[in-house]
Amino acid sequence: MNEFLTLGRRILPEAMSLLQRRFDILSTLAGDELLGRRQLAAKTGYSERIVRQEVDFLNRENLLDILPRGIRLTKEGQETLNHLRLWLHELLELEDLSEKVRQRCAFEDVLIVPGDADEDEKTLSEIGRLAARELFSCLRTDSVVALTGGNSIKAMVEAAPRRKEWPGVTIVPARGGVGPRYNIQSNTLAGRLADALGAVGRILNLPDSISEKALNAMLREAEVAQTVRLIRRADIVVAGVGDAITMARRRGLTEEGIEELKKAGALGEFFGCYYDAKGCIVSQSASVGLSLEDVARARKVLVLAGGAKKARALCAVDFHRLGATLITDEGAARAIANLPSGNATYTQTKPQGEIQEE
């Protein structure tokens, strides 16, 4: 099969381009939203003429339904898209890349979508769709799902089917709020996902960075304490990974504190912990919500991150105790594979650095 795919790419490159175009159209229609041709052209980046041609072809093949309200995938179209994703995965040689990233960053599993989110926002949407499928595959009727904030998590929430079939599930923010952008805050995203699933939603009206004195005072409030206990019981955790300095700025760290992080070599941030290239924690922010110990106890941990710029952060964070699944893109995966071999490569006995409070 690999030889056939390689030969096809060399002899019929235009066929591969056509395949990618039809895949883009099918995958864009994979959500519940009905789209018109003009909307579809805007979302895919293809001209309306090209979209019209491809939609007509896919409709003749019974892969799309053209309705007065818009275009949608048929059942056969969804099945074809699922098979096509697997085929493209092999075509783009992502299986071997996935294994390299898994070993390099100590993930239990690595799922890669084509593209680079730094260059094309549609790639982030694909990460979101794949993450939504993974989440639904491991949901139980009484699950507690904890979400962090961030653009990758937002993409997953937007891709989640609007089916109110999970009244026993509870969706909670993993931690307090970070930065001024409300639309990517964990509280906002937890509420949106709860609405989509018909689940119970809880909020945590506290900033992620908070002094120990203020935190202890807030935890004496019954409602806050109850919510925090529920968050720490999460059996599914969906989290993003951040660049250390970017996340420190979002948390309002002083320039002096940021300089200290730079001197310490901080590259990645995960649940308030800042990691250097050796995977050691060089600083940790006081916070309410999930700790790394809580995350390690979760039944399923999904880590979402896309774009080549996230490579160093992903390599820096120590995931080997978490049994996590990484959902990322080709850009990040190739950047990870190309990093020098001594940069944040883990073994099961890698020592943990000391934690320093900010």
C-alpha positions in Angstrom: 0.0 0.0 0.0 2.8 2.5 0.9 4.5 1.8 -2.5 1.2 2.4 -4.3 0.6 5.7 -2.4 4.2 6.9 -3.1 3.9 6.0 -6.8 0.5 7.7 -7.0 1.9 10.9 -5.5 4.7 11.0 -8.1 2.8 10.1 -11.2 -0.6 11.7 -10.4 0.1 14.7 -8.2 -3.1 16.4 -9.6 -5.2 13.4 -8.3 -3.7 13.9 -4.8 -4.6 17.6 -5.0 -8.2 16.7 -6.0 -8.4 14.2 -3.2 -7.3 16.8 -0.7 -9.9 19.3 -2.0 -12.8 16.8 -1.7 -11.6 15.8 1.7 -11.5 19.4 2.8 -15.1 19.9 1.6 -16.4 16.7 3.3 -14.6 17.4 6.5 -15.9 21.0 6.6 -19.4 19.6 6.4 -18.8 17.1 9.1 -20.4 19.2 11.9 -24.2 19.6 12.5 -24.3 23.0 10.9 -25.9 23.2 7.4 -23.8 25.4 5.0 -24.5 27.1 1.7 -22.1 27.0 -1.2 -20.9 30.6 -0.4 -20.3 29.7 3.3 -18.5 26.5 2.2 -16.3 28.4 -0.1 -15.4 30.9 2.7 -14.6 28.1 5.1 -12.5 26.0 2.7 -10.7 28.8 0.9 -11.8 27.5 -2.5 -13.6 29.6 -5.1 -17.3 29.3 -5.4 -17.0 27.9 -8.9 -14.7 25.0 -7.6 -17.0 24.4 -4.6 -20.1 24.3 -6.9 -18.3 21.7 -9.1 -17.2 19.5 -6.2 -20.5 19.7 -4.4 -22.4 18.6 -7.5 -20.0 15.7 -8.0 -20.2 14.6 -4.4 -24.0 14.9 -4.5 -24.2 12.6 -7.5 -22.1 10.1 -5.6 -24.6 10.3 -2.7 -22.1 11.7 -0.3 -23.9 15.0 0.1 -27.5 16.1 0.4 -28.4 19.5 -1.1 -31.3 20.9 0.9 -33.1 24.3 0.8 -31.5 25.2 4.1 -28.0 24.1 3.1 -25.7 21.2 2.3 -25.0 18.3 4.7 -23.2 14.9 4.7 -25.2 11.8 4.0 -24.6 8.7 6.1 -22.5 7.3 3.2 -20.6 10.6 3.1 -19.7 10.4 6.8 -18.6 6.8 6.4 -16.5 7.8 3.3 -15.0 10.7 5.2 -14.0 8.3 8.1 -12.3 5.9 5.7 -10.7 8.8 3.8 -9.2 10.2 7.0 -7.5 6.8 7.6 -6.3 6.6 4.0 -4.9 10.2 4.1 -3.2 9.4 7.4 -1.2 6.6 5.7 -0.7 8.8 2.5 0.9 11.5 4.6 3.1 9.0 6.4 1.8 10.2 9.8 1.8 6.8 11.4 5.6 6.6 11.7 5.6 10.3 12.8 3.0 9.5 15.5 5.2 6.8 17.0 8.3 9.1 17.0 6.3 11.8 18.9 4.8 9.2 21.3 8.3 8.0 22.3 9.8 11.4 22.3 7.2 13.1 24.6 6.1 10.0 26.6 2.5 10.0 25.5 0.4 6.9 25.6 -1.0 7.6 22.2 -0.5 10.4 19.5 -3.2 11.3 17.0 -2.1 13.6 14.1 -4.2 15.5 11.6 -2.7 16.9 8.4 -1.6 20.5 8.2 -0.1 23.2 10.5 -2.4 25.3 12.7 0.1 28.1 12.7 -0.5 28.4 8.9 -4.1 27.4 8.5 -6.9 27.8 11.0 -8.8 24.9 9.4 -6.2 22.6 10.8 -7.2 23.7 14.3 -10.8 22.8 13.5 -9.6 19.3 12.4 -7.8 18.9 15.8 -11.1 20.0 17.4 -13.2 17.4 15.5 -10.8 14.6 16.2 -10.7 15.6 19.9 -14.5 15.7 20.1 -14.7 12.1 18.7 -12.1 11.0 21.2 -14.0 12.6 24.1 -17.3 11.0 23.1 -15.7 7.6 22.7 -14.7 7.6 26.4 -17.7 9.4 28.0 -19.6 7.5 30.6 -23.1 8.3 31.7 -21.8 9.7 35.0 -18.5 11.2 33.8 -17.0 14.4 35.2 -15.2 16.2 32.4 -12.7 19.0 33.2 -11.6 21.4 30.5 -8.9 24.0 30.5 -9.2 27.1 28.3 -7.5 27.9 25.0 -8.1 27.9 21.3 -7.6 24.1 20.8 -10.2 23.4 23.5 -12.5 26.0 21.9 -12.2 24.1 18.6 -13.2 20.9 20.2 -16.2 22.5 21.9 -17.3 24.0 18.6 -17.0 20.5 16.9 -19.0 18.7 19.5 -22.4 17.5 18.2 -25.4 19.4 19.6 -27.1 16.3 21.0 -28.6 16.7 24.5 -28.1 13.0 25.4 -25.8 13.2 28.5 -27.9 14.5 31.5 -25.8 12.5 34.0 -22.5 14.0 32.8 -21.0 17.0 34.5 -18.7 19.5 32.7 -16.4 21.6 34.8 -13.5 24.1 34.3 -10.2 22.5 35.2 -8.8 25.7 36.7 -9.6 29.4 37.2 -9.7 32.0 34.5 -6.5 33.1 32.6 -6.2 36.4 30.7 -8.8 38.8 29.4 -10.2 36.7 26.5 -13.5 35.4 27.8 -14.3 33.3 24.7 -11.4 30.9 25.4 -11.8 30.8 29.2 -12.4 27.4 30.8 -15.6 28.5 32.4 -17.0 29.7 29.1 -16.0 26.5 27.2 -17.3 24.2 30.0 -20.7 26.0 29.9 -20.9 25.7 26.1 -20.0 22.0 26.1 -22.5 21.3 28.8 -25.2 23.0 26.8 -24.3 21.0 23.7 -24.4 17.7 25.6 -27.4 18.4 27.7 -25.1 17.9 30.6 -24.7 19.6 34.0 -22.3 22.6 33.9 -20.5 24.1 36.8 -18.4 27.3 36.9 -15.5 28.4 39.1 -15.5 32.2 39.4 -11.9 32.6 40.4 -8.7 33.7 38.6 -6.2 31.0 37.9 -3.4 32.9 39.6 -4.3 33.8 43.2 -2.4 34.4 46.4 -2.3 31.5 48.9 -4.0 33.7 51.5 -6.9 34.6 49.1 -7.1 31.0 47.9 -7.5 29.6 51.4 -10.2 32.3 52.2 -12.2 31.4 49.1 -12.0 27.7 49.8 -13.8 28.3 53.1 -16.8 29.3 51.0 -19.1 26.3 50.8 -20.0 26.7 47.1 -16.4 27.2 46.0 -15.2 24.2 48.1 -17.9 22.0 46.7 -17.1 22.9 43.1 -13.3 22.4 43.7 -14.0 18.9 45.2 -16.1 18.1 42.1 -13.3 19.3 39.7 -10.8 17.1 41.5 -13.0 14.1 40.9 -12.8 14.5 37.1 -12.4 11.2 35.3 -11.7 12.9 31.9 -9.4 15.8 31.5 -9.1 17.8 28.3 -6.2 20.3 28.4 -4.0 22.5 26.2 -0.3 23.1 26.5 1.1 26.6 26.5 4.4 28.4 25.8 5.8 29.2 29.2 6.4 32.9 28.7 3.1 33.5 26.9 1.2 31.8 29.7 3.1 33.8 32.3 2.1 37.0 30.7 -1.5 36.0 30.5 -1.4 35.3 34.2 -0.1 38.8 34.8 3.3 37.8 36.1 5.6 40.8 36.6 8.5 41.5 34.2 10.8 40.5 37.0 9.1 37.2 37.3 9.2 36.6 33.6 12.9 37.3 33.5 13.3 34.7 36.2 11.4 32.2 34.1 13.6 33.0 31.1 16.8 32.5 33.2 15.5 29.2 34.4 15.0 28.1 30.8 11.2 27.7 31.1 9.7 26.5 27.8 6.3 24.8 28.4 3.4 25.3 30.8 0.9 22.7 31.9 -1.5 23.2 34.8 0.4 26.1 36.3 3.8 24.2 36.2 6.6 25.7 34.1 9.1 23.2 32.6 12.6 23.5 31.1 14.1 21.6 28.3 15.0 18.7 30.6 11.4 18.3 31.7 12.0 19.6 35.2 9.5 22.0 36.9 11.3 25.3 37.4 8.3 27.2 38.8 4.7 26.7 39.7 1.9 29.1 40.2 -0.5 28.8 43.1 -4.0 28.0 41.7 -7.4 26.6 42.5 -8.7 23.6 40.6 -6.9 20.5 39.2 -3.3 19.8 40.2 -0.9 17.5 38.3 -1.7 14.8 40.9 -5.4 15.1 40.1 -4.7 14.9 36.4 -2.6 11.7 36.9 -5.6 10.1 38.6 -8.0 10.7 35.7 -9.2 7.8 33.7 -8.6 9.6 30.4 -6.3 12.6 29.6 -6.6 14.3 26.2 -3.9 16.9 25.4 -4.6 19.3 22.5 -2.0 21.4 20.8 -1.4 22.4 17.2 1.2 24.3 15.2 5.0 24.0 14.9 5.4 26.7 17.5 4.1 24.4 20.2 6.8 21.8 19.6 9.3 23.0 22.3 6.5 23.4 24.9 5.2 19.9 24.2 8.7 18.4 24.5 9.4 20.2 27.7 6.3 19.1 29.7 6.7 15.7 31.5 3.7 13.6 30.4 5.0 10.1 31.2 3.1 9.7 34.5 -0.2 10.8 32.9 -1.0 8.1 30.3 -2.2 11.0 28.1 -3.3 11.0 24.5 -1.9 13.9 22.3 -4.1 15.3 19.6 -2.0 17.5 17.4 -1.1 18.4 13.8 1.6 17.5 11.3 3.3 20.8 11.8 3.9 20.3 15.5 4.7 16.6 15.1 7.4 17.2 12.5 8.9 20.1 14.5 9.1 17.8 17.5 10.7 15.0 15.5 13.3 17.5 14.2 14.3 18.9 17.6 17.8 18.0 18.8 17.7 14.6 20.5 18.8 15.9 23.8 15.9 18.4 24.1 13.4 17.1 26.6 13.5 13.4 25.8 12.1 11.3 28.6 12.7 8.0 30.2 10.7 6.4 33.0 13.2 7.3 35.6 13.7 11.0 34.6 14.1 13.1 37.8 11.6 15.8 38.7 12.9 19.3 39.4 12.1 21.2 42.6 9.0 23.3 42.6 9.5 27.0 43.3 6.5 29.1 44.2 6.1 32.4 42.3 
